[in-house]
Amino acid sequence: MITAVIIDDEPNAIELLQGYIKKLSFVECIRSFRNPIEALVFLKECDVDLIFLDINMPQLSGISFIKTLENPPKIILTTAYSEYAVESYEYQVTDYLLKPISFERFLKAVLKIKDTIEEPEPQKIANGIIYIKSGQQQFKTNIDDILYLQKDGNYISYITKDKNILARQSIKNALDELGKGFIQIHKSTIINVSHISAFDSNSVTINSTKLSIGQSYKVAFQNYVKST
C-alpha cells in the first residue's frame, strides 16, 4: 500500500485527487492539506511514500516546499502552469501533472511510483520467534529480545539484546507484524514496551538508551501508560 498526502490550496483539486485515489486499491490518502506549512509539521512526524504537491500556493510554493524536505518521498507535482516543468525535474520529482488532470494521466503517474516501491517480504513469526530477513540471510530472533526498532533510510534497524539487524522494511509494516507489546513513539522509532526502564513526557529509556517521543505520538503513549 502506497501512503500519500495531498497538498493543494484549492479544495476542488484535493477532492478530485481524493476521488481518483479511491479508485485504486494500492494507494491510501492519509491526509490532505490546504496549508503547506501545516503539511511540513505533519511530515516531520509521519512518513509517507508519496506527495501530490501543488506548485502555486500563497503560503509557500511547491518548489520551495521541496527544498525544505531533508529526505523527500516520491513527489508528483500538480499545477495549471506548464512553465515550471523543467525546473521541477531538477528536484527529482516523479511526474508533473497539468490541471485539469485526467484519471488516465493520474494513473500513469502513480503507476511509476508503484513500479519503484519494492514490497518487502513479511517477516516470519511463530511461537515467539521472528525470522528477520537482512540481505540474503534470515536471523532467528526471540521477539522478547527485541529492545526497539529505528528507521534508517529505507531500512529498519532491529536493536536486540545482543545484536543489531538491518532489514528493508517500513515502520508501518514492522509495527503491524510485531503487533501487541510494541508501540510507535516517533516517526522513526518503535519500542518493546516490556523493556521500558524509565520515561517522562518527552522520552523513553530502554536499556540505558534515551529515545525521544514525537509530538504526534505523545497522546497514544500516555494512554498506554494509563492502561498498564
Salt bridges, closest charged atoms under 4 A:
ASP8 OD2 - LYS99 NZ 2.80
GLU10 OE1 - LYS99 NZ 3.82
ASP47 OD2 - LYS151 NZ 2.86
ASP47 OD1 - LYS187 NZ 3.24
ASP54 OD1 - LYS99 NZ 3.50
ASP95 OD1 - ARG105 NH2 2.67
ASP95 OD2 - LYS112 NZ 3.03
GLU118 OE1 - ARG168 NE 3.21
ASP145 OD1 - LYS161 NZ 3.65
ASP162 OD1 - LYS163 NZ 3.59
ASP176 OD2 - LYS172 NZ 3.15
